[in-house]
Amino acid sequence: MENLHHIALTVTDIGDAVAWYTQRFDVEVAHQDQSWAMLRFDNVDMALVLPEQHPAHIAVVSDNAAQYGALNLHRDGTASTYTQDPWGNIIEVMQTAAPS
């Protein structure tokens, strides 16, 4: 069974969005900079992203991520590609180990 890694919501200001979520929910800020943030809930992470950098999406960890397209290496060591379901929802398919 594959794992849901995170959901990503688009926001216009990362700092304001982090403040809003942390004031209302018991979450941990796992990462924050000017371009994105990762909030850790008990059961799943939530990314806050700028719309010009990433689409709103869900991210799934898959051993077969490369079957969905060329993987892009990220600064945290993960690699992923984006795909869409038949209804237009964006899915980031990730592998946790760097591609060889």
Phi and psi restraints in degrees (range 20) as a CNS / XPLOR table:
assign (resid 1 and name C) (resid 2 and name N)
       (resid 2 and name CA) (resid 2 and name C) 1.0 -85.0 20.0 2
assign (resid 2 and name N) (resid 2 and name CA)
       (resid 2 and name C) (resid 3 and name N) 1.0 163.7 20.0 2
assign (resid 2 and name C) (resid 3 and name N)
       (resid 3 and name CA) (resid 3 and name C) 1.0 -111.0 20.0 2
assign (resid 3 and name N) (resid 3 and name CA)
       (resid 3 and name C) (resid 4 and name N) 1.0 141.2 20.0 2
assign (resid 3 and name C) (resid 4 and name N)
       (resid 4 and name CA) (resid 4 and name C) 1.0 -80.0 20.0 2
assign (resid 4 and name N) (resid 4 and name CA)
       (resid 4 and name C) (resid 5 and name N) 1.0 118.5 20.0 2
assign (resid 4 and name C) (resid 5 and name N)
       (resid 5 and name CA) (resid 5 and name C) 1.0 -84.6 20.0 2
assign (resid 5 and name N) (resid 5 and name CA)
       (resid 5 and name C) (resid 6 and name N) 1.0 -49.2 20.0 2
assign (resid 5 and name C) (resid 6 and name N)
       (resid 6 and name CA) (resid 6 and name C) 1.0 -162.5 20.0 2
assign (resid 6 and name N) (resid 6 and name CA)
       (resid 6 and name C) (resid 7 and name N) 1.0 165.1 20.0 2
assign (resid 6 and name C) (resid 7 and name N)
       (resid 7 and name CA) (resid 7 and name C) 1.0 -110.8 20.0 2
assign (resid 7 and name N) (resid 7 and name CA)
       (resid 7 and name C) (resid 8 and name N) 1.0 150.9 20.0 2
assign (resid 7 and name C) (resid 8 and name N)
       (resid 8 and name CA) (resid 8 and name C) 1.0 -126.1 20.0 2
assign (resid 8 and name N) (resid 8 and name CA)
       (resid 8 and name C) (resid 9 and name N) 1.0 127.8 20.0 2
assign (resid 8 and name C) (resid 9 and name N)
       (resid 9 and name CA) (resid 9 and name C) 1.0 -112.1 20.0 2
assign (resid 9 and name N) (resid 9 and name CA)
       (resid 9 and name C) (resid 10 and name N) 1.0 140.4 20.0 2
assign (resid 9 and name C) (resid 10 and name N)
       (resid 10 and name CA) (resid 10 and name C) 1.0 -86.1 20.0 2
assign (resid 10 and name N) (resid 10 and name CA)
       (resid 10 and name C) (resid 11 and name N) 1.0 138.6 20.0 2
assign (resid 10 and name C) (resid 11 and name N)
       (resid 11 and name CA) (resid 11 and name C) 1.0 -137.7 20.0 2
assign (resid 11 and name N) (resid 11 and name CA)
       (resid 11 and name C) (resid 12 and name N) 1.0 161.7 20.0 2
assign (resid 11 and name C) (resid 12 and name N)
       (resid 12 and name CA) (resid 12 and name C) 1.0 -93.9 20.0 2
assign (resid 12 and name N) (resid 12 and name CA)
       (resid 12 and name C) (resid 13 and name N) 1.0 -16.4 20.0 2
assign (resid 12 and name C) (resid 13 and name N)
       (resid 13 and name CA) (resid 13 and name C) 1.0 -145.3 20.0 2
assign (resid 13 and name N) (resid 13 and name CA)
       (resid 13 and name C) (resid 14 and name N) 1.0 114.8 20.0 2
assign (resid 13 and name C) (resid 14 and name N)
       (resid 14 and name CA) (resid 14 and name C) 1.0 -62.2 20.0 2
assign (resid 14 and name N) (resid 14 and name CA)
       (resid 14 and name C) (resid 15 and name N) 1.0 -48.3 20.0 2
assign (resid 14 and name C) (resid 15 and name N)
       (resid 15 and name CA) (resid 15 and name C) 1.0 -60.4 20.0 2
assign (resid 15 and name N) (resid 15 and name CA)
       (resid 15 and name C) (resid 16 and name N) 1.0 -45.0 20.0 2
assign (resid 15 and name C) (resid 16 and name N)
       (resid 16 and name CA) (resid 16 and name C) 1.0 -63.1 20.0 2
assign (resid 16 and name N) (resid 16 and name CA)
       (resid 16 and name C) (resid 17 and name N) 1.0 -40.6 20.0 2
assign (resid 16 and name C) (resid 17 and name N)
       (resid 17 and name CA) (resid 17 and name C) 1.0 -67.7 20.0 2
assign (resid 17 and name N) (resid 17 and name CA)
       (resid 17 and name C) (resid 18 and name N) 1.0 -42.3 20.0 2
assign (resid 17 and name C) (resid 18 and name N)
       (resid 18 and name CA) (resid 18 and name C) 1.0 -60.7 20.0 2
assign (resid 18 and name N) (resid 18 and name CA)
       (resid 18 and name C) (resid 19 and name N) 1.0 -45.4 20.0 2
assign (resid 18 and name C) (resid 19 and name N)
       (resid 19 and name CA) (resid 19 and name C) 1.0 -59.8 20.0 2
assign (resid 19 and name N) (resid 19 and name CA)
       (resid 19 and name C) (resid 20 and name N) 1.0 -43.8 20.0 2
assign (resid 19 and name C) (resid 20 and name N)
       (resid 20 and name CA) (resid 20 and name C) 1.0 -61.2 20.0 2
assign (resid 20 and name N) (resid 20 and name CA)
       (resid 20 and name C) (resid 21 and name N) 1.0 -49.5 20.0 2
assign (resid 20 and name C) (resid 21 and name N)
       (resid 21 and name CA) (resid 21 and name C) 1.0 -68.2 20.0 2
assign (resid 21 and name N) (resid 21 and name CA)
       (resid 21 and name C) (resid 22 and name N) 1.0 -40.2 20.0 2
assign (resid 21 and name C) (resid 22 and name N)
       (resid 22 and name CA) (resid 22 and name C) 1.0 -72.9 20.0 2
assign (resid 22 and name N) (resid 22 and name CA)
       (resid 22 and name C) (resid 23 and name N) 1.0 -24.5 20.0 2
assign (resid 22 and name C) (resid 23 and name N)
       (resid 23 and name CA) (resid 23 and name C) 1.0 -76.8 20.0 2
assign (resid 23 and name N) (resid 23 and name CA)
       (resid 23 and name C) (resid 24 and name N) 1.0 -21.5 20.0 2
assign (resid 23 and name C) (resid 24 and name N)
       (resid 24 and name CA) (resid 24 and name C) 1.0 -108.3 20.0 2
assign (resid 24 and name N) (resid 24 and name CA)
       (resid 24 and name C) (resid 25 and name N) 1.0 -22.9 20.0 2
assign (resid 24 and name C) (resid 25 and name N)
       (resid 25 and name CA) (resid 25 and name C) 1.0 -131.7 20.0 2
assign (resid 25 and name N) (resid 25 and name CA)
       (resid 25 and name C) (resid 26 and name N) 1.0 151.9 20.0 2
assign (resid 25 and name C) (resid 26 and name N)
       (resid 26 and name CA) (resid 26 and name C) 1.0 -84.0 20.0 2
assign (resid 26 and name N) (resid 26 and name CA)
       (resid 26 and name C) (resid 27 and name N) 1.0 89.6 20.0 2
assign (resid 26 and name C) (resid 27 and name N)
       (resid 27 and name CA) (resid 27 and name C) 1.0 -129.9 20.0 2
assign (resid 27 and name N) (resid 27 and name CA)
       (resid 27 and name C) (resid 28 and name N) 1.0 161.3 20.0 2
assign (resid 27 and name C) (resid 28 and name N)
       (resid 28 and name CA) (resid 28 and name C) 1.0 -108.3 20.0 2
assign (resid 28 and name N) (resid 28 and name CA)
       (resid 28 and name C) (resid 29 and name N) 1.0 135.7 20.0 2
assign (resid 28 and name C) (resid 29 and name N)
       (resid 29 and name CA) (resid 29 and name C) 1.0 -85.5 20.0 2
assign (resid 29 and name N) (resid 29 and name CA)
       (resid 29 and name C) (resid 30 and name N) 1.0 105.4 20.0 2
assign (resid 29 and name C) (resid 30 and name N)
       (resid 30 and name CA) (resid 30 and name C) 1.0 -80.9 20.0 2
assign (resid 30 and name N) (resid 30 and name CA)
       (resid 30 and name C) (resid 31 and name N) 1.0 -30.3 20.0 2
assign (resid 30 and name C) (resid 31 and name N)
       (resid 31 and name CA) (resid 31 and name C) 1.0 -158.0 20.0 2
assign (resid 31 and name N) (resid 31 and name CA)
       (resid 31 and name C) (resid 32 and name N) 1.0 144.3 20.0 2
assign (resid 31 and name C) (resid 32 and name N)
       (resid 32 and name CA) (resid 32 and name C) 1.0 -155.9 20.0 2
assign (resid 32 and name N) (resid 32 and name CA)
       (resid 32 and name C) (resid 33 and name N) 1.0 130.0 20.0 2
assign (resid 32 and name C) (resid 33 and name N)
       (resid 33 and name CA) (resid 33 and name C) 1.0 -143.2 20.0 2
assign (resid 33 and name N) (resid 33 and name CA)
       (resid 33 and name C) (resid 34 and name N) 1.0 -166.5 20.0 2
assign (resid 33 and name C) (resid 34 and name N)
       (resid 34 and name CA) (resid 34 and name C) 1.0 -71.6 20.0 2
assign (resid 34 and name N) (resid 34 and name CA)
       (resid 34 and name C) (resid 35 and name N) 1.0 -20.7 20.0 2
assign (resid 34 and name C) (resid 35 and name N)
       (resid 35 and name CA) (resid 35 and name C) 1.0 -103.9 20.0 2
assign (resid 35 and name N) (resid 35 and name CA)
       (resid 35 and name C) (resid 36 and name N) 1.0 -19.7 20.0 2
assign (resid 35 and name C) (resid 36 and name N)
       (resid 36 and name CA) (resid 36 and name C) 1.0 -168.2 20.0 2
assign (resid 36 and name N) (resid 36 and name CA)
       (resid 36 and name C) (resid 37 and name N) 1.0 164.3 20.0 2
assign (resid 36 and name C) (resid 37 and name N)
       (resid 37 and name CA) (resid 37 and name C) 1.0 -143.3 20.0 2
assign (resid 37 and name N) (resid 37 and name CA)
       (resid 37 and name C) (resid 38 and name N) 1.0 154.3 20.0 2
assign (resid 37 and name C) (resid 38 and name N)
       (resid 38 and name CA) (resid 38 and name C) 1.0 -125.1 20.0 2
assign (resid 38 and name N) (resid 38 and name CA)
       (resid 38 and name C) (resid 39 and name N) 1.0 120.9 20.0 2
assign (resid 38 and name C) (resid 39 and name N)
       (resid 39 and name CA) (resid 39 and name C) 1.0 -105.1 20.0 2
assign (resid 39 and name N) (resid 39 and name CA)
       (resid 39 and name C) (resid 40 and name N) 1.0 134.0 20.0 2
assign (resid 39 and name C) (resid 40 and name N)
       (resid 40 and name CA) (resid 40 and name C) 1.0 -102.8 20.0 2
assign (resid 40 and name N) (resid 40 and name CA)
       (resid 40 and name C) (resid 41 and name N) 1.0 114.7 20.0 2
assign (resid 40 and name C) (resid 41 and name N)
       (resid 41 and name CA) (resid 41 and name C) 1.0 -92.5 20.0 2
assign (resid 41 and name N) (resid 41 and name CA)
       (resid 41 and name C) (resid 42 and name N) 1.0 173.9 20.0 2
assign (resid 41 and name C) (resid 42 and name N)
       (resid 42 and name CA) (resid 42 and name C) 1.0 -63.6 20.0 2
assign (resid 42 and name N) (resid 42 and name CA)
       (resid 42 and name C) (resid 43 and name N) 1.0 -35.1 20.0 2
assign (resid 42 and name C) (resid 43 and name N)
       (resid 43 and name CA) (resid 43 and name C) 1.0 -111.8 20.0 2
assign (resid 43 and name N) (resid 43 and name CA)
       (resid 43 and name C) (resid 44 and name N) 1.0 -14.3 20.0 2
assign (resid 43 and name C) (resid 44 and name N)
       (resid 44 and name CA) (resid 44 and name C) 1.0 -163.6 20.0 2
assign (resid 44 and name N) (resid 44 and name CA)
       (resid 44 and name C) (resid 45 and name N) 1.0 155.3 20.0 2
assign (resid 44 and name C) (resid 45 and name N)
       (resid 45 and name CA) (resid 45 and name C) 1.0 -92.4 20.0 2
assign (resid 45 and name N) (resid 45 and name CA)
       (resid 45 and name C) (resid 46 and name N) 1.0 154.5 20.0 2
assign (resid 45 and name C) (resid 46 and name N)
       (resid 46 and name CA) (resid 46 and name C) 1.0 -128.7 20.0 2
assign (resid 46 and name N) (resid 46 and name CA)
       (resid 46 and name C) (resid 47 and name N) 1.0 123.2 20.0 2
assign (resid 46 and name C) (resid 47 and name N)
       (resid 47 and name CA) (resid 47 and name C) 1.0 -92.4 20.0 2
assign (resid 47 and name N) (resid 47 and name CA)
       (resid 47 and name C) (resid 48 and name N) 1.0 141.6 20.0 2
assign (resid 47 and name C) (resid 48 and name N)
       (resid 48 and name CA) (resid 48 and name C) 1.0 -111.2 20.0 2
assign (resid 48 and name N) (resid 48 and name CA)
       (resid 48 and name C) (resid 49 and name N) 1.0 120.3 20.0 2
assign (resid 48 and name C) (resid 49 and name N)
       (resid 49 and name CA) (resid 49 and name C) 1.0 -129.7 20.0 2
assign (resid 49 and name N) (resid 49 and name CA)
       (resid 49 and name C) (resid 50 and name N) 1.0 155.3 20.0 2
assign (resid 49 and name C) (resid 50 and name N)
       (resid 50 and name CA) (resid 50 and name C) 1.0 -83.4 20.0 2
assign (resid 50 and name N) (resid 50 and name CA)
       (resid 50 and name C) (resid 51 and name N) 1.0 136.6 20.0 2
assign (resid 50 and name C) (resid 51 and name N)
       (resid 51 and name CA) (resid 51 and name C) 1.0 -61.2 20.0 2
assign (resid 51 and name N) (resid 51 and name CA)
       (resid 51 and name C) (resid 52 and name N) 1.0 -27.3 20.0 2
assign (resid 51 and name C) (resid 52 and name N)
       (resid 52 and name CA) (resid 52 and name C) 1.0 -78.3 20.0 2
assign (resid 52 and name N) (resid 52 and name CA)
       (resid 52 and name C) (resid 53 and name N) 1.0 -8.4 20.0 2
assign (resid 52 and name C) (resid 53 and name N)
       (resid 53 and name CA) (resid 53 and name C) 1.0 -108.2 20.0 2
assign (resid 53 and name N) (resid 53 and name CA)
       (resid 53 and name C) (resid 54 and name N) 1.0 -34.5 20.0 2
assign (resid 53 and name C) (resid 54 and name N)
       (resid 54 and name CA) (resid 54 and name C) 1.0 -148.0 20.0 2
assign (resid 54 and name N) (resid 54 and name CA)
       (resid 54 and name C) (resid 55 and name N) 1.0 146.6 20.0 2
assign (resid 54 and name C) (resid 55 and name N)
       (resid 55 and name CA) (resid 55 and name C) 1.0 -81.5 20.0 2
assign (resid 55 and name N) (resid 55 and name CA)
       (resid 55 and name C) (resid 56 and name N) 1.0 160.0 20.0 2
assign (resid 55 and name C) (resid 56 and name N)
       (resid 56 and name CA) (resid 56 and name C) 1.0 -61.7 20.0 2
assign (resid 56 and name N) (resid 56 and name CA)
       (resid 56 and name C) (resid 57 and name N) 1.0 137.7 20.0 2
assign (resid 56 and name C) (resid 57 and name N)
       (resid 57 and name CA) (resid 57 and name C) 1.0 -164.6 20.0 2
assign (resid 57 and name N) (resid 57 and name CA)
       (resid 57 and name C) (resid 58 and name N) 1.0 171.5 20.0 2
assign (resid 57 and name C) (resid 58 and name N)
       (resid 58 and name CA) (resid 58 and name C) 1.0 -111.9 20.0 2
assign (resid 58 and name N) (resid 58 and name CA)
       (resid 58 and name C) (resid 59 and name N) 1.0 151.4 20.0 2
assign (resid 58 and name C) (resid 59 and name N)
       (resid 59 and name CA) (resid 59 and name C) 1.0 -120.4 20.0 2
assign (resid 59 and name N) (resid 59 and name CA)
       (resid 59 and name C) (resid 60 and name N) 1.0 129.5 20.0 2
assign (resid 59 and name C) (resid 60 and name N)
       (resid 60 and name CA) (resid 60 and name C) 1.0 -117.5 20.0 2
assign (resid 60 and name N) (resid 60 and name CA)
       (resid 60 and name C) (resid 61 and name N) 1.0 133.9 20.0 2
assign (resid 60 and name C) (resid 61 and name N)
       (resid 61 and name CA) (resid 61 and name C) 1.0 -88.0 20.0 2
assign (resid 61 and name N) (resid 61 and name CA)
       (resid 61 and name C) (resid 62 and name N) 1.0 127.2 20.0 2
assign (resid 61 and name C) (resid 62 and name N)
       (resid 62 and name CA) (resid 62 and name C) 1.0 -137.9 20.0 2
assign (resid 62 and name N) (resid 62 and name CA)
       (resid 62 and name C) (resid 63 and name N) 1.0 137.7 20.0 2
assign (resid 62 and name C) (resid 63 and name N)
       (resid 63 and name CA) (resid 63 and name C) 1.0 -66.7 20.0 2
assign (resid 63 and name N) (resid 63 and name CA)
       (resid 63 and name C) (resid 64 and name N) 1.0 -18.4 20.0 2
assign (resid 63 and name C) (resid 64 and name N)
       (resid 64 and name CA) (resid 64 and name C) 1.0 -113.6 20.0 2
assign (resid 64 and name N) (resid 64 and name CA)
       (resid 64 and name C) (resid 65 and name N) 1.0 36.2 20.0 2
assign (resid 64 and name C) (resid 65 and name N)
       (resid 65 and name CA) (resid 65 and name C) 1.0 -57.8 20.0 2
assign (resid 65 and name N) (resid 65 and name CA)
       (resid 65 and name C) (resid 66 and name N) 1.0 -36.5 20.0 2
assign (resid 65 and name C) (resid 66 and name N)
       (resid 66 and name CA) (resid 66 and name C) 1.0 -64.7 20.0 2
assign (resid 66 and name N) (resid 66 and name CA)
       (resid 66 and name C) (resid 67 and name N) 1.0 -19.7 20.0 2
assign (resid 66 and name C) (resid 67 and name N)
       (resid 67 and name CA) (resid 67 and name C) 1.0 -68.2 20.0 2
assign (resid 67 and name N) (resid 67 and name CA)
       (resid 67 and name C) (resid 68 and name N) 1.0 -13.9 20.0 2
assign (resid 67 and name C) (resid 68 and name N)
       (resid 68 and name CA) (resid 68 and name C) 1.0 -94.4 20.0 2
assign (resid 68 and name N) (resid 68 and name CA)
       (resid 68 and name C) (resid 69 and name N) 1.0 -6.1 20.0 2
assign (resid 68 and name C) (resid 69 and name N)
       (resid 69 and name CA) (resid 69 and name C) 1.0 144.4 20.0 2
assign (resid 69 and name N) (resid 69 and name CA)
       (resid 69 and name C) (resid 70 and name N) 1.0 175.4 20.0 2
assign (resid 69 and name C) (resid 70 and name N)
       (resid 70 and name CA) (resid 70 and name C) 1.0 -62.6 20.0 2
assign (resid 70 and name N) (resid 70 and name CA)
       (resid 70 and name C) (resid 71 and name N) 1.0 134.3 20.0 2
assign (resid 70 and name C) (resid 71 and name N)
       (resid 71 and name CA) (resid 71 and name C) 1.0 -86.8 20.0 2
assign (resid 71 and name N) (resid 71 and name CA)
       (resid 71 and name C) (resid 72 and name N) 1.0 137.4 20.0 2
assign (resid 71 and name C) (resid 72 and name N)
       (resid 72 and name CA) (resid 72 and name C) 1.0 -103.9 20.0 2
assign (resid 72 and name N) (resid 72 and name CA)
       (resid 72 and name C) (resid 73 and name N) 1.0 127.8 20.0 2
assign (resid 72 and name C) (resid 73 and name N)
       (resid 73 and name CA) (resid 73 and name C) 1.0 -77.9 20.0 2
assign (resid 73 and name N) (resid 73 and name CA)
       (resid 73 and name C) (resid 74 and name N) 1.0 134.4 20.0 2
assign (resid 73 and name C) (resid 74 and name N)
       (resid 74 and name CA) (resid 74 and name C) 1.0 -106.0 20.0 2
assign (resid 74 and name N) (resid 74 and name CA)
       (resid 74 and name C) (resid 75 and name N) 1.0 160.3 20.0 2
assign (resid 74 and name C) (resid 75 and name N)
       (resid 75 and name CA) (resid 75 and name C) 1.0 -64.7 20.0 2
assign (resid 75 and name N) (resid 75 and name CA)
       (resid 75 and name C) (resid 76 and name N) 1.0 -17.9 20.0 2
assign (resid 75 and name C) (resid 76 and name N)
       (resid 76 and name CA) (resid 76 and name C) 1.0 -89.5 20.0 2
assign (resid 76 and name N) (resid 76 and name CA)
       (resid 76 and name C) (resid 77 and name N) 1.0 5.9 20.0 2
assign (resid 76 and name C) (resid 77 and name N)
       (resid 77 and name CA) (resid 77 and name C) 1.0 93.3 20.0 2
assign (resid 77 and name N) (resid 77 and name CA)
       (resid 77 and name C) (resid 78 and name N) 1.0 -8.0 20.0 2
assign (resid 77 and name C) (resid 78 and name N)
       (resid 78 and name CA) (resid 78 and name C) 1.0 -85.3 20.0 2
assign (resid 78 and name N) (resid 78 and name CA)
       (resid 78 and name C) (resid 79 and name N) 1.0 167.8 20.0 2
assign (resid 78 and name C) (resid 79 and name N)
       (resid 79 and name CA) (resid 79 and name C) 1.0 -139.1 20.0 2
assign (resid 79 and name N) (resid 79 and name CA)
       (resid 79 and name C) (resid 80 and name N) 1.0 147.4 20.0 2
assign (resid 79 and name C) (resid 80 and name N)
       (resid 80 and name CA) (resid 80 and name C) 1.0 -157.4 20.0 2
assign (resid 80 and name N) (resid 80 and name CA)
       (resid 80 and name C) (resid 81 and name N) 1.0 170.8 20.0 2
assign (resid 80 and name C) (resid 81 and name N)
       (resid 81 and name CA) (resid 81 and name C) 1.0 -143.4 20.0 2
assign (resid 81 and name N) (resid 81 and name CA)
       (resid 81 and name C) (resid 82 and name N) 1.0 159.0 20.0 2
assign (resid 81 and name C) (resid 82 and name N)
       (resid 82 and name CA) (resid 82 and name C) 1.0 -105.8 20.0 2
assign (resid 82 and name N) (resid 82 and name CA)
       (resid 82 and name C) (resid 83 and name N) 1.0 145.6 20.0 2
assign (resid 82 and name C) (resid 83 and name N)
       (resid 83 and name CA) (resid 83 and name C) 1.0 -142.2 20.0 2
assign (resid 83 and name N) (resid 83 and name CA)
       (resid 83 and name C) (resid 84 and name N) 1.0 175.1 20.0 2
assign (resid 83 and name C) (resid 84 and name N)
       (resid 84 and name CA) (resid 84 and name C) 1.0 -127.2 20.0 2
assign (resid 84 and name N) (resid 84 and name CA)
       (resid 84 and name C) (resid 85 and name N) 1.0 147.7 20.0 2
assign (resid 84 and name C) (resid 85 and name N)
       (resid 85 and name CA) (resid 85 and name C) 1.0 -82.2 20.0 2
assign (resid 85 and name N) (resid 85 and name CA)
       (resid 85 and name C) (resid 86 and name N) 1.0 173.3 20.0 2
assign (resid 85 and name C) (resid 86 and name N)
       (resid 86 and name CA) (resid 86 and name C) 1.0 -62.0 20.0 2
assign (resid 86 and name N) (resid 86 and name CA)
       (resid 86 and name C) (resid 87 and name N) 1.0 -13.8 20.0 2
assign (resid 86 and name C) (resid 87 and name N)
       (resid 87 and name CA) (resid 87 and name C) 1.0 -101.5 20.0 2
assign (resid 87 and name N) (resid 87 and name CA)
       (resid 87 and name C) (resid 88 and name N) 1.0 7.0 20.0 2
assign (resid 87 and name C) (resid 88 and name N)
       (resid 88 and name CA) (resid 88 and name C) 1.0 89.8 20.0 2
assign (resid 88 and name N) (resid 88 and name CA)
       (resid 88 and name C) (resid 89 and name N) 1.0 2.0 20.0 2
assign (resid 88 and name C) (resid 89 and name N)
       (resid 89 and name CA) (resid 89 and name C) 1.0 -73.1 20.0 2
assign (resid 89 and name N) (resid 89 and name CA)
       (resid 89 and name C) (resid 90 and name N) 1.0 136.8 20.0 2
assign (resid 89 and name C) (resid 90 and name N)
       (resid 90 and name CA) (resid 90 and name C) 1.0 -86.3 20.0 2
assign (resid 90 and name N) (resid 90 and name CA)
       (resid 90 and name C) (resid 91 and name N) 1.0 133.4 20.0 2
assign (resid 90 and name C) (resid 91 and name N)
       (resid 91 and name CA) (resid 91 and name C) 1.0 -126.3 20.0 2
assign (resid 91 and name N) (resid 91 and name CA)
       (resid 91 and name C) (resid 92 and name N) 1.0 124.6 20.0 2
assign (resid 91 and name C) (resid 92 and name N)
       (resid 92 and name CA) (resid 92 and name C) 1.0 -92.0 20.0 2
assign (resid 92 and name N) (resid 92 and name CA)
       (resid 92 and name C) (resid 93 and name N) 1.0 120.8 20.0 2
assign (resid 92 and name C) (resid 93 and name N)
       (resid 93 and name CA) (resid 93 and name C) 1.0 -101.6 20.0 2
assign (resid 93 and name N) (resid 93 and name CA)
       (resid 93 and name C) (resid 94 and name N) 1.0 119.7 20.0 2
assign (resid 93 and name C) (resid 94 and name N)
       (resid 94 and name CA) (resid 94 and name C) 1.0 -114.6 20.0 2
assign (resid 94 and name N) (resid 94 and name CA)
       (resid 94 and name C) (resid 95 and name N) 1.0 150.8 20.0 2
assign (resid 94 and name C) (resid 95 and name N)
       (resid 95 and name CA) (resid 95 and name C) 1.0 -120.6 20.0 2
assign (resid 95 and name N) (resid 95 and name CA)
       (resid 95 and name C) (resid 96 and name N) 1.0 144.6 20.0 2
assign (resid 95 and name C) (resid 96 and name N)
       (resid 96 and name CA) (resid 96 and name C) 1.0 -84.6 20.0 2
assign (resid 96 and name N) (resid 96 and name CA)
       (resid 96 and name C) (resid 97 and name N) 1.0 -25.7 20.0 2
assign (resid 96 and name C) (resid 97 and name N)
       (resid 97 and name CA) (resid 97 and name C) 1.0 -91.1 20.0 2
assign (resid 97 and name N) (resid 97 and name CA)
       (resid 97 and name C) (resid 98 and name N) 1.0 146.0 20.0 2
assign (resid 97 and name C) (resid 98 and name N)
       (resid 98 and name CA) (resid 98 and name C) 1.0 -61.6 20.0 2
assign (resid 98 and name N) (resid 98 and name CA)
       (resid 98 and name C) (resid 99 and name N) 1.0 141.7 20.0 2
assign (resid 98 and name C) (resid 99 and name N)
       (resid 99 and name CA) (resid 99 and name C) 1.0 -65.4 20.0 2
assign (resid 99 and name N) (resid 99 and name CA)
       (resid 99 and name C) (resid 100 and name N) 1.0 147.2 20.0 2
